[in-house]
Amino acid sequence: VIVVTAGTVKSIRINKTKFLKEILRKYGKQIEKFSEDTINSFAYKTTSLNEIINVDFQKLVLFYRHFLTKKNLTKDEKNLMLKLANEFYTFLFQPLESMFQEKKTIIVKSSGVLSIIPFETFVMSDNRYVIEKYNINNTPSISITLKAQKKTHTISNKTMLLFGNPLLNNIK
């Protein structure tokens, strides 16, 4: 993971194997319970809680993503999703927070399987979502984002037509 701030570039190496072992130690039984109903390929075989076979980071991300997109989660599913959201925060986001200093807007450029999960959904240790503390902007390219920020925009007197649905809670 690389963090770029004004005048500073720092990187942190993240150990996926350690993360997966910790997830299975804590939530292995719960994941097993839901895995048949969600992602059939998310299966693990262990001789003990400390040994992991046939589990990889991509499948865990897909498992979490499934919960984010599923309608009408059961109470147990929601609890597991929130626990995983906190684990992803602790693993991916928290080690970097000291580098953000007093920043309120974070630009995330993720690649691979991480590009399918919104970092905004991670749950911090105080049980708030990351989006409650930071404005998260996702970008496919940091260089394009920086060029767009430098571009000056002019406001014209042209007419604009906007559509919206302010009654989002009524959508079924």
Secondary structure as UniProt FT lines:
FT   STRAND          2..5
FT   TURN            6..7
FT   STRAND          8..11
FT   HELIX           16..38
FT   TURN            40..41
FT   TURN            49..50
FT   HELIX           57..69
FT   HELIX           75..88
FT   HELIX           89..93
FT   HELIX           94..96
FT   HELIX           97..100
FT   TURN            101..102
FT   STRAND          105..108
FT   HELIX           112..116
FT   HELIX           119..121
FT   TURN            125..126
FT   HELIX           130..132
FT   STRAND          135..138
FT   HELIX           142..150
FT   HELIX           168..170
//
